[in-house]
Amino acid sequence: MKMPDDVRAALERFQQFLGKHSGSDVIDADSGFTVADGQLIAGEVEMAAHGQDIEENPMA
């Protein structure tokens, strides 16, 4: 499955945003959302676009 261009652009902006913080930073104190959470989500989106499931390729 090819990732739609608007989703790819949004993902790239999200990853650039995450890049402004260190891996252990809390982005939102109220929810506890961290940079690591964002990186996990971004990775899952990319894997889904390539038709992979985390259980299929846990080292991706």
MOLINRA-V707441 format. One record per residue. N is the residue number from 1. RES is the residue in three letters. PSI is psi in whole degrees, -180 to 180 (NA if undefined). D_LAST is the distance of its C-alpha to the last C-alpha in Angstrom with 2 decimals. Layout:
# MOLINRA-V707441
<<N	RES	PSI	D_LAST> <N	RES	PSI	D_LAST>>
This chain:
# MOLINRA-V707441
<<1	MET	126	17.10> <2	LYS	135	17.74> <3	MET	129	17.41> <4	PRO	147	21.02> <5	ASP	-39	22.19> <6	ASP	-34	23.40> <7	VAL	-42	20.15> <8	ARG	-45	18.31> <9	ALA	-42	21.14> <10	ALA	-40	21.05> <11	LEU	-42	17.34> <12	GLU	-41	18.10> <13	ARG	-40	21.14> <14	PHE	-44	19.34> <15	GLN	-36	16.86> <16	GLN	-41	20.02> <17	PHE	-46	21.72> <18	LEU	-34	19.08> <19	GLY	-15	19.36> <20	LYS	-4	23.02> <21	HIS	157	22.34> <22	SER	163	21.01> <23	GLY	-26	18.10> <24	SER	0	20.67> <25	ASP	141	23.01> <26	VAL	121	24.29> <27	ILE	-39	24.61> <28	ASP	109	26.86> <29	ALA	-35	29.01> <30	ASP	-42	30.42> <31	SER	-18	27.19> <32	GLY	13	25.32> <33	PHE	126	22.45> <34	THR	170	20.51> <35	VAL	-40	18.33> <36	ALA	-38	15.53> <37	ASP	-46	16.24> <38	GLY	-41	16.04> <39	GLN	-38	12.71> <40	LEU	-46	11.36> <41	ILE	-46	13.29> <42	ALA	-42	12.27> <43	GLY	-41	8.51> <44	GLU	-40	9.82> <45	VAL	-45	12.23> <46	GLU	-42	10.08> <47	MET	-40	8.06> <48	ALA	-37	11.64> <49	ALA	-26	13.06> <50	HIS	6	11.17> <51	GLY	22	12.28> <52	GLN	148	9.22> <53	ASP	145	9.84> <54	ILE	-35	7.94> <55	GLU	-27	10.13> <56	GLU	-35	9.29> <57	ASN	75	5.71> <58	PRO	-14	5.70> <59	MET	8	3.82> <60	ALA	NA	0.00>>
